[in-house]
Amino acid sequence: MKKTLIVTAALAAFATSALGAPLNVLATKTAIDAQLDRDYPALDALYKDIHSHPELGFQEVETAKKLAAQMRALGFTVTEGVGKTGVVAVLKNGDGPKVLIRTELDALPMQEKTGLPYASTATAMWNGEKVFVDHSCGHDIHMAAWIGTARQMVARKAQWKGTLVFVAQPSEETVSGAKAMLADGFIDRFGKPDYGFALHVGPGTAGEVYYKPGVLTSTSDALDVTFNGRGAHGSMPAASIDPVMMAARFTVDVQSVISREKDPAAFGVVTVGSIQAGSAGNIIPDKAKVRGTIRTQDAAVRDKILAGVERTVKGVTEMAGAPPADLTITPGGKAVINDQALTDRTAAVFKTAFGSRAVLTPQPGSASEDYSEFIIAGVPSVYFSIGGYDPAVIAKAKAEGKVLPVNHSPYFAPVPEPSIRTGVEAMTLAVMNVMAK
């Protein structure tokens, strides 16, 4: 019995790659950590530089240049301008699988309020307006981990074979950058990867890794409505058809589609994030613009919600005696669906490397992500997450009954250490597991 236990424990340190080659997970992680001790100061500096100088979707010119320069220095063959501002870096190392590793380049049009010493004060033009720009989704953490993983793979060339395809994708926040890269001939120019990996930082515990086979994210649709009214003096509302009233009524009434028409057990969200109308308090404008997002995970639920949105827009305008509204629903990112077999193999590595800090996510998330376009193009993939908050901060917030800021909050501030380190560890192990000699 004792001999059997010893053999079992020894085998637990290994995982079998998709090619059948054994990966010594614990030994590989030890080597990764040793190199990270040397690399981390440079990765931290890169992260803070990118965080302080964010760029919006399809405007990521300087960010792309920074990543391209780093990858060229590591010996990758780099192509810039793929899908307008995307970067593809390729490193061939003998016969073997072609593996895609993706990061995002873009930030969000919002003002940072974290108070960090390296906080962004950048501005840019967005939809015709000057706006602040902030990496409040965590893409800066992803980019640092992406470069860190590339460093690790170069240092370990003797231990793997195949072709690395590192992809820095533009404009994820508009769920259009992956599609732009594919439309620019990504598959024809660089070949279809055999496997793909991507990660995302979130408000979980730093040092933890989260994975889930199957459906992981939601499908997104962008909602744009212009309510057409009749302008008038603010003291003479009877002379107007008030589009602000229509926008407000729609914002409230559309929630009845969620609460009264959709199965309460099925996921579905309609969120209005922007209402723009008028110029002064004593003027009733003639137009009001409403922008929002629709998130679903089931096709039938999506159809029901889209029909309900259209019906609500029509009802609101008819109630006001207004001209028809201009409604546009733009399909965005499809749900990310992780490959079952690849997720199972990757999960085995995560469990060995991180122990209880490798966590199976029980339910799909509500956010959307256009990495799904690569999966739809035929790349079996694992998209996983890493935590970004200090455990002490999480415990304090819980004790005080407070909710920590999540992605897209102006206060979202994942700790770079150990978030970047965990991202490098997890991504390197996942890639090595399908490429090990």
Order of alpha helices (4+ residues) and beta strands (2+ residues): alpha-beta-beta-alpha-alpha-beta-beta-beta-beta-beta-alpha-beta-alpha-alpha-beta-beta-beta-beta-beta-alpha-beta-beta-beta-alpha-beta-beta-alpha-beta-alpha-beta-alpha-alpha
